[in-house]
Amino acid sequence: MIELKGKTFNIFGLKGTGKSELLKHIARTMKPSIIYDTIHEQRNSKDYDIYQPQHRYNTAECEQFIMITLQSKYKMIGIDEANRFAHPHPTPLPPAFVEANDMSRHYGKAIGFIARRPTQLHTDLVELAAYLFIFNLKGKNDILYLNNLSGGLGDIAVKLPAFHFVTVNPDRTFSVNKPIPIK
């Protein structure tokens, strides 16, 4: 696995493509980890912690979670359905997201922002992320966005076999990966 300590990453993919399995895999390998489970789809695990918010669309609750966990024991913090809180540009990025995105290396934390589509997430989170993990995507705007981010990336993402994903490195080179074993 890639060294994610002190880095931000994004995971993108349509429903059922494997993004939650990859997030859980990262959480299991970076103990202790915690996942902000926006829509309450995670099951309890002995390998990582889960926080399920009281209100699925409450940005203030998510921001409070981020600020508390940045100061905590956790090595990896994953924000599932991050697009519910970090809307696309030109909407301002919430302050806690700015802090996590800009300062993850100073906290020594891996911070993951997970969403179905890159065009639904604030561009600062996408374009400043050290790593992108991209599962199958079909939307023409997503494909165009990814092709503009790195030549041919969107064309690869639209053709990915089931559960395969692309890893995009900090220099925006990329490679296709086989599915993560499900535990």
N, C-alpha and C positions, 0 to 999 in steps of 0.2 A: 504494500500500500504506500501511497505517496505520503511524505511528511507534511502534515497539515498544521502542526503546532505553530501558533502565532499567525495563521493565515485565514483568510476568508475564502469560502467556496459557495458555489450555487449548484443545485441539482434541479434539472428541468425534465419534464416528460409528461406525456398524456396519462390519464388514469390507467392503472394496470400495467404500466411499462416496466416498473421495477424501482422507481425512485425511492419509495419508502424502505425497500429492502437494502438499498445502498446506504441510506441514512442509518439504518439500524446496524449495518456492517461497520460503518465508520464509528458509531457509538460504542460498539463492542470492542473495537481495537484501540480506542482512546479513553480508557477508563480513568477516572469517573467522567461520565457524560450525562447530559440531560437534553431531552427533546421537549420543546414547547409544542404540544399536540393540539393545535388549534381546533380541529374538528373531532377530537376524541376518537381517533381510529387506532391508536396504539394500544397494545396489550401490555400489562405489567411485565417487566423483565428483571431478572436478577443481574443482568449485564449493564443496565443503564437506568437512569431515572426519567420519569415522565412528569411533566406539569400540564394539567388540563385546565385551561382558563374557565372562569365562570361565565364569561361573555366572549363569544367567538369573534366579535368585531371590535372589541374594546382595545384601541391602540394604547391607551394609558396603561392598561393591565400588562400588555406585552412589553411596553417600554420599562415598566417597573421590574418585570421579570429579567429583562436584559441587564439592567443596571445592577441588580442584586447578584445575578449569576456571573457577571464580569468580575466581581469581587470575591467569588466563591472558590471552592475546591475543584470545580469542574474544568476538565481539559478541553472538552468540546461542548459547544452549545448549538443546537439545531433549532431553527425556527421554521416549522412546517407551515405551509400556506402563507408564507411571508408577504405575498402580494396583497393580502387583506389589510396590511398595515403600511407597507412601503409602496404606495401607488406610483405609477409611471411618472416620469418627468413631464411636465413642469411642476407637479405637486411637490412641495418641499418634503424632504426626507425627515421623519420624526427624529428628534435629537438623540435618543438612545441608539437608533440605527446608525446615525452618523458616528457616534462614539464607538460602537462595536466595529463598524466598517473601517474607520480610520485608525483605531488604536488596538486592534486585536493582537498585534505583535508585541505591544508593550504590556498587555495583560498575559501574554503567553497562551492565549486561547485560540482554538480553531472555532470559527463561527461559520455556520452553514445556513444559508437562506434557500428554502425549498419552495418551488412554485411550479405550476404546470407549464407556464409559458414565459419565456424571457421578456416578451413585449408587455407582460402584465406586471413586471417588477421594476422598481426604480432603476434607471440606467446606472447610477453611481454604484449600486450593489452588484450589477452585472459586470460593468466595464472595469471596475477596480478589483474584482475578485481575483485571487491568485489562481484558482482552479475553477473550471466549469465541468460538470458532469451532465451530459445531455443524452437523454433517452429519446425514443421516437417522437417526432413532432410532425404535424401535418399542415399547420396554418401557414398561409403564404407570407404573412407579415413576419412570423417567427423565422421562416426559412430565409427571407430577405435580410432580416436583422443579423442572423448568424453568418450568412455569406459576407455581409459587410464587416462583421467582427473579425472573421478569418476566412479567406478565400476558399470556397468549397465546403465549409462547415455545414451550412444549411442543407446543401445537396446530399451530404452524408447522413445527416440527422433524419431526413425524410425517408431514407431507404434502410434504416437499421432493422435487422431482424429482431424478433421478440426478445426482450430483456437484455439485449446488447446495449452498450452505451459508449459514448465518445468522452474521452478525457481531454480537456483543453488545458494546456500548460500555461504558465505565466507569460511565456514568449508567444503565445497563441498558436503554437504548433499543436497538433492533436493526433490521437490514435484511437482506434476502435477496440473496445474491450468485450470479452465474453461475459455472460451473466454472472452475478454474485451468487454463490451457493446460499440457498435459503435455509435458515435455522429455525 
